[in-house]
Amino acid sequence: MRKVLGLVGATLLFAGPALAADLGKPPVYKAPPALMPVFSWTGWYIGGNIGYGWGENTNPSISSNFIDPTDPTENFFPGLKPAGVIGGGQIGYNWQVNPNWVVGLEADFQGADIKDSAANTLSGFVGRTPFSITEGLSEKLDFFGTGRLRLGWAAGNWLFYGSGGVAYGNVKSTISVSDTLGDLVAGSRSETRAGWAAGGGVNYAVTPNWILGVDYLHYDLGRTTVTGTDASGDVVSASQKVGGDIVRGVINYKF
């Protein structure tokens, strides 16, 4: 018994100071791991875009005192399929109204080279004399802009949205009718038209400031009419559709 008590006493003698030292130390608290910041879509942004646009006007409406618009042997004006590059800039503001829904306003303006021109020629004889007549049209969208409301669904750094609003653009068009008898009826027009645009897209926040995206728009600016005349009073007019689709790559800087 004395040996056991002696052993316990010796243990306490040596362990006591160490236990006292441990008990005297203040507790050490480790900070919780830092949470990744949640991206917020609220704020102003400005950026640029570049893309491609295309449209189709397969059946221009013709009126004339020079040819019979109802006669396919006289009225064979070509249909057009304007296409080309478009690029410019945009500015907007987003409100993230809750963790998922985002409402925004955006205005954009682009220079455009969406165009097409074509001519059809009909050949034959007047009596025994060879004869041909050529009918031509052209259309070019020179610049294009929109003001749109955006409604989106945010999933972290991703934003999926639809958009719609007003659109405007400048359209240049020409018309011509010429034949081997020396007749030449020609004219041109440049007109800024208003209409609407709607579409959608996706944005991805690469950093808290830089955002990349892809944007699609369908636009409709109604119809433009170009008229050609000559000195003898011959007149021919063509009404053409101004509309199509645009796909753009977008980069924005968010403030």
Residue pairs with C-beta under 8 A, 6 or more apart in sequence:
37 208
38 156
39 156
39 157
39 205
39 208
40 96
41 94
41 96
41 102
41 152
41 154
41 159
41 205
42 94
42 95
42 96
43 93
43 94
43 254
43 255
44 91
44 92
44 93
44 254
44 255
45 91
45 92
45 93
45 94
45 211
45 252
45 253
45 254
45 255
46 89
46 90
46 91
46 92
46 252
46 253
46 255
47 89
47 90
47 91
47 211
47 250
47 251
47 252
47 253
48 87
48 88
48 89
48 90
48 250
48 251
49 87
49 88
49 89
49 90
49 108
49 110
49 215
49 248
49 249
49 250
49 251
50 85
50 86
50 87
50 248
50 249
51 85
51 86
51 87
51 215
51 246
51 247
51 248
51 249
52 83
52 84
52 85
52 86
52 246
52 247
53 82
53 83
53 84
53 85
53 86
53 112
53 114
53 141
53 144
53 244
53 245
53 246
53 247
54 81
54 82
54 83
54 114
54 244
54 245
55 81
55 82
55 83
55 114
55 241
55 242
55 243
55 244
55 245
56 79
56 80
56 81
56 241
56 244
57 79
57 80
57 81
57 82
57 139
57 240
57 241
58 79
58 81
59 79
60 77
60 79
60 80
60 137
60 238
60 239
60 240
61 223
61 238
61 239
62 69
62 75
62 77
62 236
62 237
62 238
62 239
63 69
63 236
63 237
64 75
64 234
64 235
64 236
64 237
65 233
65 234
65 235
66 177
66 183
66 185
66 234
66 235
66 236
67 74
67 75
67 135
67 177
67 236
68 74
68 75
69 75
73 122
75 135
76 120
76 122
76 135
77 120
77 135
77 136
77 137
77 238
78 118
78 119
78 120
78 135
78 136
78 137
79 118
80 116
80 117
80 118
80 137
80 138
80 139
80 240
81 116
82 114
82 115
82 116
82 139
82 140
82 141
82 244
83 114
83 115
83 116
84 112
84 113
84 114
84 115
85 112
85 113
85 114
86 110
86 111
86 112
86 113
86 114
86 141
86 144
86 246
86 248
87 110
87 111
87 248
88 108
88 109
88 110
88 111
88 145
89 108
89 109
89 110
90 106
90 107
90 108
90 109
90 250
90 252
91 106
91 107
91 108
92 104
92 105
92 106
92 107
92 150
93 104
93 105
94 102
94 103
94 104
94 150
94 152
95 102
95 103
95 104
96 102
96 154
97 103
99 154
100 153
100 154
100 155
101 151
101 152
101 153
101 154
102 150
102 151
102 152
102 153
102 154
102 159
102 161
103 149
103 150
103 151
103 152
104 149
104 150
104 151
104 152
104 161
105 147
105 148
105 149
105 150
106 146
106 147
106 148
106 150
106 163
107 145
107 146
107 147
107 148
108 145
108 146
109 143
109 144
109 145
110 143
110 144
110 145
111 142
111 143
112 141
112 142
112 143
112 144
112 169
113 140
114 140
114 141
114 144
114 244
115 138
115 139
115 140
115 141
116 138
116 139
116 140
117 136
117 137
117 138
117 139
117 174
118 136
118 137
118 138
119 134
119 135
119 136
119 137
119 176
120 134
120 135
120 136
121 132
121 133
121 134
121 135
122 132
122 133
122 134
123 130
123 131
123 132
124 130
124 131
124 132
125 131
126 181
130 180
131 179
131 180
131 181
132 179
132 180
133 177
133 178
133 179
133 180
134 176
134 177
134 178
134 179
135 176
135 177
136 174
136 175
136 176
136 177
137 173
137 174
137 175
137 226
137 238
137 240
138 172
138 173
138 174
139 171
139 172
139 173
139 224
139 240
139 242
140 171
140 172
140 173
141 169
141 170
141 171
141 242
142 169
142 170
142 171
142 172
142 190
143 169
143 170
144 167
144 168
144 169
144 219
144 246
145 167
145 168
145 169
146 165
146 166
146 167
146 168
146 197
146 217
146 219
147 165
147 166
148 163
148 164
148 165
148 166
148 197
148 198
149 163
149 164
149 165
150 161
150 162
150 163
151 161
151 162
151 163
152 159
152 160
152 161
152 162
152 203
153 159
153 160
153 161
157 204
157 205
157 206
158 202
158 203
158 204
158 205
159 202
159 203
159 204
159 205
159 213
160 200
160 201
160 202
161 200
161 201
161 202
161 203
162 198
162 199
162 200
163 197
163 198
163 199
163 200
163 201
163 217
164 196
164 197
164 198
164 199
165 196
165 197
165 198
166 194
166 195
166 196
166 197
167 194
167 195
167 196
167 197
167 217
167 219
167 220
167 221
168 192
168 193
168 194
168 195
168 221
169 192
169 193
169 219
169 221
169 242
170 190
170 191
170 192
170 193
171 190
171 191
171 192
171 193
171 221
171 224
171 242
172 188
172 189
172 190
173 188
173 189
173 224
173 226
173 238
173 240
174 186
174 187
174 188
174 189
174 226
175 185
175 186
175 187
175 188
175 226
175 227
175 228
175 236
175 237
175 238
176 184
176 185
176 186
176 187
176 228
177 183
177 184
177 185
177 186
177 228
177 236
178 184
178 185
178 186
183 230
183 234
184 230
185 228
185 229
185 230
185 234
185 235
185 236
186 228
186 230
187 226
187 227
187 228
187 229
188 226
189 224
189 225
189 226
189 227
191 224
193 221
193 222
193 224
193 242
194 221
195 219
195 220
195 221
195 222
195 242
195 243
196 219
196 220
197 217
197 218
197 219
197 220
198 217
198 218
199 215
199 216
199 217
199 218
199 246
200 215
200 216
201 213
201 214
201 215
201 216
201 250
202 213
202 214
203 211
203 212
203 213
203 250
203 252
204 211
204 212
204 213
205 211
205 254
206 212
208 254
209 253
209 254
209 255
210 251
210 252
210 253
210 254
211 250
211 251
211 252
211 253
211 254
212 249
212 250
212 251
212 252
213 249
213 250
213 251
213 252
214 247
214 248
214 249
214 250
215 247
215 248
215 249
215 250
216 245
216 246
216 247
216 248
217 245
217 246
217 248
218 243
218 244
218 245
218 246
219 243
219 244
219 245
219 246
220 242
220 243
221 242
221 243
222 241
222 242
222 243
223 239
223 240
223 241
223 242
224 239
224 240
224 242
225 237
225 238
225 239
225 240
226 237
226 238
226 240
227 235
227 236
227 237
228 235
228 236
228 237
229 235
